[in-house]
Amino acid sequence: MNHKVREILVNVARKRSLITYGELVHELGLPSMDGAWAAHPLASIFETLDQEDANAKRPFHTTVVVKSKSKNRDQTPGSGYYEALERLKGIQARNSLRRLEVFTHELQALYALHS
């Protein structure tokens, strides 16, 4: 499953696009994101992918997974993404401005990696 998720995220990055958590779980045939994140199958998959990326000194592939793609809504990853960045890469992003800066930097680095 991890390989399939990484493959989807790489394809999204190659297109310089984003995918929502809902779109990803639908594509993978996983349960919807109705409960706690830690209990969802994606949580452990994302942890593994983020660890692999951190160990390889790559931008997180999970950067392309966002809460919403609507211009009127939050087009950034969930809080667990920023917790993983701090835990695995030492990058702190504890306020909304810093989160946006970090997200934008990781996203551009990921797009560049796959261009």
C-alpha positions as CSV (number, residue, x, y, z in Angstrom):
1,M,0.0,0.0,0.0
2,N,2.9,2.4,0.8
3,H,4.3,2.0,-2.7
4,K,0.9,2.7,-4.2
5,V,0.4,5.9,-2.1
6,R,3.9,7.1,-3.0
7,E,3.2,6.5,-6.6
8,I,0.0,8.5,-6.5
9,L,1.7,11.4,-4.7
10,V,4.6,11.4,-7.1
11,N,2.1,11.6,-10.0
12,V,0.4,14.5,-8.3
13,A,3.7,16.3,-7.8
14,R,4.7,15.7,-11.5
15,K,1.5,17.5,-12.5
16,R,2.3,20.3,-10.0
17,S,-1.0,19.7,-8.5
18,L,-2.6,18.9,-5.1
19,I,-4.9,16.1,-3.9
20,T,-7.3,16.2,-0.9
21,Y,-7.3,13.7,1.8
22,G,-10.8,12.7,0.7
23,E,-9.7,12.2,-2.9
24,L,-6.8,10.1,-1.8
25,V,-8.8,7.8,0.4
26,H,-11.4,7.4,-2.3
27,E,-8.7,6.5,-4.9
28,L,-7.2,4.0,-2.5
29,G,-10.6,2.5,-1.4
30,L,-9.9,3.4,2.2
31,P,-12.5,4.5,4.8
32,S,-13.5,8.2,4.8
33,M,-11.7,10.6,7.1
34,D,-14.5,10.8,9.7
35,G,-12.7,9.8,12.8
36,A,-9.4,10.5,14.6
37,W,-6.4,10.8,12.2
38,A,-4.2,8.5,14.3
39,A,-6.7,5.6,13.9
40,H,-7.0,6.1,10.1
41,P,-4.9,3.7,7.8
42,L,-3.3,6.8,6.1
43,A,-1.7,7.9,9.3
44,S,0.8,5.0,9.5
45,I,1.3,5.1,5.7
46,F,2.1,8.8,5.9
47,E,4.4,8.3,8.9
48,T,6.4,5.7,6.9
49,L,6.6,7.9,3.8
50,D,7.6,11.0,5.8
51,Q,10.3,9.0,7.6
52,E,11.7,7.7,4.3
53,D,11.7,11.2,2.8
54,A,13.4,12.7,5.9
55,N,16.0,9.9,5.9
56,A,16.7,10.6,2.1
57,K,16.7,14.4,2.7
58,R,13.8,14.9,0.3
59,P,10.8,17.1,0.6
60,F,7.8,15.2,2.1
61,H,5.7,13.7,-0.7
62,T,2.7,14.1,1.7
63,T,3.0,17.8,1.1
64,V,0.7,17.5,-1.9
65,V,-2.2,16.2,0.3
66,V,-4.3,19.0,1.5
67,K,-7.6,19.6,3.4
68,S,-9.2,21.4,0.5
69,K,-8.5,22.6,-3.0
70,S,-11.2,25.3,-2.9
71,K,-9.9,28.9,-3.1
72,N,-12.2,29.8,-0.3
73,R,-10.9,27.1,2.1
74,D,-7.7,26.0,3.7
75,Q,-5.4,24.6,0.9
76,T,-2.8,23.2,3.3
77,P,-2.1,19.9,4.9
78,G,-3.5,18.9,8.3
79,S,-1.7,19.6,11.6
80,G,-0.1,16.1,11.6
81,Y,2.0,17.2,8.6
82,Y,3.6,20.0,10.6
83,E,4.1,17.8,13.6
84,A,6.0,15.3,11.3
85,L,8.1,18.1,9.8
86,E,9.2,19.2,13.3
87,R,9.7,15.6,14.6
88,L,11.5,14.3,11.5
89,K,13.2,17.3,10.1
90,G,13.4,19.8,13.0
91,I,11.3,22.3,11.1
92,Q,9.1,24.3,13.4
93,A,5.8,25.8,12.1
94,R,3.6,26.7,15.0
95,N,1.7,29.6,13.7
96,S,-0.3,30.1,10.5
97,L,2.1,32.4,8.7
98,R,5.1,30.1,9.4
99,R,3.0,27.0,8.4
100,L,2.2,28.7,5.0
101,E,5.9,29.5,4.5
102,V,7.0,26.0,5.3
103,F,4.3,24.4,3.2
104,T,5.1,26.6,0.2
105,H,8.8,25.8,0.5
106,E,8.3,22.1,0.8
107,L,5.7,22.1,-2.1
108,Q,8.1,24.0,-4.5
109,A,11.0,21.7,-3.5
110,L,8.8,18.6,-4.2
111,Y,7.6,20.0,-7.6
112,A,11.3,20.7,-8.5
113,L,12.3,17.2,-7.5
114,H,9.7,15.8,-10.0
115,S,10.0,18.2,-12.8
